[in-house]
């Protein structure tokens, strides 16, 4: 009995040391810190259903419709519907062709076995189908000298593309392939459609405003607010910034070369384009900073 009583203090000291060591290990382990965007869904994809095949087939059809429309009517859209105050005619045929090819890449990527029933495909592809189809209809009306319906369909296509980006923000890309082949085409389309809708909306304004530089700057300013918000979402959507800033910078150059418009208009376009580009880059910097802090178990500072 006396021997057991003499061992009890040693056992209690050992248990106390073990408890202290466990607390030290748990204290030094990084804590799980939530990131400022939806975490990628790593669950297995649901079992494919017939509706998944029908959806992706429709997406391919809509992308082919856009490609055919661009090849047939794309070069005529700016000449018949655009405004000289927002002139991107030099690169518009190439941008439209790039968007058509990107839409095909997006639709083809959705056919892959790992993507056909993916949750993010189910959420975003219906909006992508609407975007490609409405864009094709808008280009057709623009080539037919019908600016009002062309602008209306372009606005609907823009809204659909923005809704697709919203769904992708809720279902963060799980790989580099998803970011490039799924997110980038829709981001590029959303950015360019914001510019194109403003470009086509200007000539249908009442007569005093249709050729007014302040009206053009106001439309682009409104489009910039939306583009900035989209570019600053998820992990930084540079595709949205690229689709919007590239034609806007060209329009700025065209304004500088056209002496009938004020130089301040081109400067305003350039500054707004820089704001959108910096918004996407700032978001990417913030996310990289947050991910490094999360790995160390530190609280986020924004």
Secondary structure, DSSP 8 states (H G I E B T S, - for coil): -HHHHHHHHHHHHHHHHHHHHHHHHHHHS------SS-----S------HHHHHHHHHHHHHHHHHHHHHHHHHHHHHHHH--GGG--HHHHHHHHHHHHHHHHHHHHHTTSTTTTT-HHHHHHHHHHHHHHHHHHHHHHHHHTT-HHHHHHHHHHHHHHHHHHHHHHHHS--SSHHHIIIIIHHHHHHHHHHHHHHHHHHHHTS-HHHHT-HHHHHHHHHHHHHHHHHHHTSTT--HHHHHHHHHHHHHHHHHHHH-TTS-HHHHHHHHHHHHHHHHHHHHHHHHHHHHHHHHHTT-----
